């Protein structure tokens, strides 16, 4: 288990003291735990409610297959969640937050929803993909961006967003854009997992505000005025396609106390590991330049990070 105050820090605010960064000084704030699941996946809990974001445990499939790299080359290839691997890693979920419908964000969510009885929150494409796996409508909440919902112990602001600028900014000409139709039935093909519409989320839990991003892009005006103490920021090299990506974002958010990169790990694919770590370290340096008082933790797979 990794503590926020004691977690290993990569190049950012190494000299900061626990007193400077202890978020527990805010009224009503209690501990939460964040666990990195790989890719853009996280588990966040206050010990009572368990939220799982963009789970893609299937990326750790053994032996590796096309889905493991997150980049299946054949859109007609049949894909399926790795239920055995998921069962070893996800034991409980109350809510599943899905930022968009791509394979590496939405493939595992229907299996987890059915297994755990969890509610999926996502766009219409995410809902249609889940329906294809027989997730019932009472376990689906469709959002479009702009909603700000109360769920008892937590609340959730749905933030309209935009996808990473893939293919040298030709993303919207690709087969990955668009919407999944209703009436799909599993087994699904890789090409069925299209974006829909990207969302970010502001999760308010146990007195904390956690910004959750699922790609390397954002709409700046939608981020302005948000004040998360924790930001999970898309950080792979696709961010370099965006003007002043890190600086603009941190200024808009009011310089969060804690930033952790997400969607940086090369889809768990060992040959990409060195490149992925280099991108994460570079992102940490960008945070240090833009916000010297912000701490950055590059998370390890499945190690719990405690935020007081």
C-alpha positions in Angstrom: 0.0 0.0 0.0 1.3 3.4 -0.9 0.6 6.5 1.1 0.1 9.9 -0.5 2.6 11.4 1.9 5.1 8.6 1.5 4.5 7.4 -2.1 7.5 7.5 -4.4 7.6 10.8 -6.2 8.9 11.3 -9.7 10.7 14.5 -10.2 8.0 16.8 -8.6 8.0 18.6 -5.3 10.4 16.2 -3.7 11.2 18.7 -1.0 7.5 19.3 -0.1 6.6 18.4 3.4 3.7 16.3 4.6 2.2 19.3 6.3 2.3 21.3 3.0 0.5 18.6 1.0 -1.8 17.0 3.6 -5.2 17.3 2.1 -6.9 16.3 5.3 -6.7 19.9 6.5 -9.9 20.5 4.4 -13.1 20.3 6.5 -14.9 17.0 6.2 -12.2 15.3 4.2 -11.4 11.7 5.1 -9.2 9.0 3.6 -9.8 7.6 0.1 -7.8 4.9 -1.7 -7.0 4.9 -5.4 -5.6 1.8 -7.2 -4.3 1.9 -10.8 -5.7 -0.9 -12.9 -3.6 -0.2 -16.0 -4.4 1.9 -19.1 -7.0 4.5 -18.0 -8.4 2.2 -15.3 -8.7 3.0 -11.6 -10.5 1.8 -8.5 -11.5 4.6 -6.1 -13.1 3.9 -2.7 -13.7 5.5 0.7 -14.0 2.0 2.2 -17.7 1.9 1.6 -18.5 2.8 -2.0 -16.3 1.3 -4.7 -16.1 3.1 -8.1 -14.2 1.5 -11.0 -13.2 3.7 -13.9 -12.4 2.5 -17.5 -11.4 -1.0 -16.4 -9.3 -2.8 -19.0 -7.9 -5.7 -17.1 -8.0 -7.7 -20.3 -4.8 -5.9 -21.4 -2.9 -8.2 -19.1 -4.2 -11.2 -21.0 -1.7 -14.2 -21.1 -0.6 -15.2 -23.6 -0.7 -11.8 -25.2 -3.1 -11.2 -28.0 -4.1 -8.3 -30.2 -6.3 -6.8 -27.6 -3.4 -6.9 -25.1 -1.7 -4.1 -27.0 -4.9 -2.0 -27.1 -4.4 -1.7 -30.8 -6.2 -4.6 -32.6 -5.2 -4.3 -36.3 -8.3 -6.1 -37.6 -11.6 -4.3 -36.9 -13.4 -7.6 -37.8 -11.5 -9.6 -35.1 -13.8 -11.0 -32.4 -12.8 -9.6 -28.9 -13.9 -10.7 -25.5 -13.1 -9.7 -21.9 -10.6 -11.9 -20.1 -13.0 -13.0 -17.3 -10.4 -15.1 -15.5 -8.0 -12.2 -15.3 -10.7 -9.8 -14.2 -11.9 -12.1 -11.5 -8.4 -12.1 -9.9 -8.3 -8.3 -9.8 -11.9 -6.9 -9.4 -13.7 -8.3 -6.4 -16.3 -5.6 -5.9 -17.7 -2.6 -7.8 -20.8 -0.5 -7.1 -20.4 1.9 -10.0 -18.5 1.8 -13.3 -17.6 5.1 -14.9 -16.7 4.8 -18.5 -15.2 7.8 -20.3 -15.9 6.6 -23.9 -16.6 3.5 -25.9 -13.2 2.4 -27.2 -12.1 -1.2 -26.6 -9.5 -0.3 -24.0 -12.1 1.6 -21.9 -15.4 -0.3 -22.5 -14.6 -3.9 -23.1 -14.5 -5.2 -19.5 -17.2 -3.0 -18.0 -20.2 -5.2 -19.0 -18.7 -8.3 -17.6 -17.9 -6.5 -14.3 -21.4 -5.0 -14.2 -23.1 -8.4 -14.5 -20.7 -10.0 -12.1 -20.9 -7.4 -9.4 -24.4 -5.9 -10.1 -22.7 -2.5 -10.7 -24.2 0.4 -12.4 -22.5 1.6 -15.6 -22.4 5.4 -16.2 -21.4 6.4 -19.7 -22.6 7.7 -23.1 -25.2 6.1 -25.4 -22.5 4.1 -27.2 -21.2 2.7 -23.9 -24.8 1.7 -23.0 -25.3 0.0 -26.4 -22.1 -2.0 -26.0 -23.2 -3.0 -22.5 -26.7 -4.0 -23.7 -24.9 -6.2 -26.3 -23.6 -8.2 -23.3 -27.1 -8.3 -21.7 -26.5 -5.7 -19.0 -30.1 -4.7 -18.1 -31.2 -1.1 -18.5 -31.7 -0.6 -14.7 -27.9 -1.0 -14.5 -27.2 1.7 -17.1 -27.2 5.5 -16.7 -26.7 7.3 -20.0 -25.0 10.7 -19.7 -24.2 13.4 -22.4 -22.1 15.9 -20.4 -23.2 18.6 -18.2 -25.0 16.4 -15.6 -24.2 16.9 -12.0 -25.7 14.0 -10.1 -25.9 13.1 -6.4 -25.5 9.4 -5.6 -25.8 9.3 -1.8 -22.2 9.0 -0.5 -20.7 10.7 -3.6 -21.6 13.1 -6.4 -20.6 13.1 -10.0 -20.2 16.0 -12.4 -20.1 14.8 -16.0 -17.7 17.0 -18.1 -18.0 17.1 -21.9 -14.6 16.3 -23.4 -12.8 15.4 -26.6 -10.7 12.5 -27.6 -6.9 12.5 -28.2 -5.8 13.8 -31.5 -4.8 10.4 -33.0 -3.3 9.8 -36.4 -1.6 13.2 -36.5 -4.9 15.0 -35.9 -6.9 12.9 -38.4 -8.7 11.0 -35.7 -12.2 12.0 -36.8 -11.6 10.4 -40.2 -10.9 7.1 -38.6 -13.0 4.1 -37.8 -12.6 4.7 -34.1 -14.9 7.8 -34.1 -18.7 7.6 -34.4 -21.4 6.0 -32.4 -22.3 2.3 -31.7 -25.9 1.6 -32.8 -28.5 -0.1 -30.7 -29.3 -3.7 -31.3 -25.7 -5.0 -31.1 -25.2 -8.6 -29.8 -22.1 -10.2 -28.4 -19.7 -11.5 -29.5 -18.6 -8.1 -30.7 -15.8 -7.2 -33.1 -13.0 -4.8 -32.3 -14.5 -2.3 -34.8 -17.8 -2.2 -32.8 -16.0 -0.3 -30.0 -16.2 3.2 -31.3 -15.9 6.4 -29.2 -19.4 7.7 -28.9 -18.6 11.0 -27.1 -15.7 11.4 -24.7 -16.4 12.5 -21.1 -14.3 13.4 -18.1 -15.7 13.1 -14.6 -15.4 15.1 -11.4 -16.0 12.7 -8.5 -16.7 14.1 -5.1 -16.1 11.5 -2.4 -15.3 11.7 1.3 -14.6 15.5 1.0 -12.2 15.0 -1.9 -12.7 16.1 -5.5 -11.1 13.8 -8.1 -10.9 14.7 -11.8 -10.9 11.6 -14.0 -9.8 11.9 -17.6 -9.8 9.1 -20.2 -7.8 10.5 -23.0 -5.1 13.1 -23.8 -7.4 16.0 -24.6 -9.9 18.2 -23.0 -12.1 21.3 -23.6 -10.5 24.0 -21.7 -13.6 26.0 -20.9 -15.1 22.9 -19.3 -12.1 22.6 -17.0 -12.0 26.2 -15.9 -13.2 26.7 -12.3 -13.0 23.1 -11.3 -10.9 22.7 -8.2 -10.0 19.0 -7.7 -7.4 18.1 -5.1 -6.6 15.0 -7.1 -6.3 14.9 -10.9 -5.9 11.7 -13.0 -4.6 13.2 -16.2 -4.2 11.4 -19.6 -0.4 11.5 -20.1 0.9 9.4 -23.0 2.7 11.0 -25.9 -0.5 11.9 -27.7 -0.7 14.9 -25.4 2.1 16.4 -27.4 -0.3 17.0 -30.3 -2.1 19.5 -28.0 -0.9 23.1 -27.5 0.5 23.6 -24.0 -1.4 20.6 -22.8 -0.2 20.4 -19.2 0.2 24.0 -18.5 -3.2 25.1 -19.7 -4.9 22.2 -17.9 -3.2 22.9 -14.5 -4.0 26.6 -14.7 -7.6 25.9 -15.5 -7.9 23.5 -12.5 -6.2 25.9 -10.1 -3.1 23.7 -9.6 -4.3 20.5 -7.9 -2.3 19.2 -4.9 -1.8 15.7 -6.4 -1.6 14.7 -10.1 -1.3 11.1 -11.3 -0.8 10.2 -14.9 -3.3 7.9 -16.5 -3.5 6.1 -19.9 0.3 6.2 -20.0 1.4 2.5 -19.6 1.6 1.3 -23.2 -1.4 -1.0 -22.7 0.6 -3.3 -20.4 2.6 -4.4 -23.4 6.2 -5.1 -22.2 8.0 -3.9 -25.4 6.3 -0.5 -24.9 7.2 -0.2 -21.2 10.3 1.8 -21.5 8.7 4.3 -23.9 5.7 4.6 -21.7 7.7 5.3 -18.6 9.7 7.9 -20.5 6.4 9.7 -21.4 5.2 9.6 -17.8 8.5 11.0 -16.5 8.3 13.8 -19.2 4.8 14.5 -18.1 5.9 14.8 -14.5 8.5 17.4 -15.6 5.8 19.4 -17.3 3.8 19.4 -14.1 6.8 20.6 -12.1 7.4 23.4 -14.6 3.7 24.5 -14.5 3.0 23.9 -10.8 6.0 23.5 -8.5 3.8 22.8 -5.4 1.9 19.9 -7.1 3.0 16.4 -6.3 3.1 13.8 -9.0 2.9 10.1 -8.3 3.4 7.6 -11.2 1.3 4.7 -10.0 2.3 1.1 -10.0 -0.2 -1.6 -11.1 -2.6 -2.7 -8.4 -0.9 -0.8 -5.5 -3.3 1.1 -3.3 -2.5 4.8 -2.9 -3.9 6.4 0.3 -4.9 10.0 0.2 -5.6 11.4 3.7 
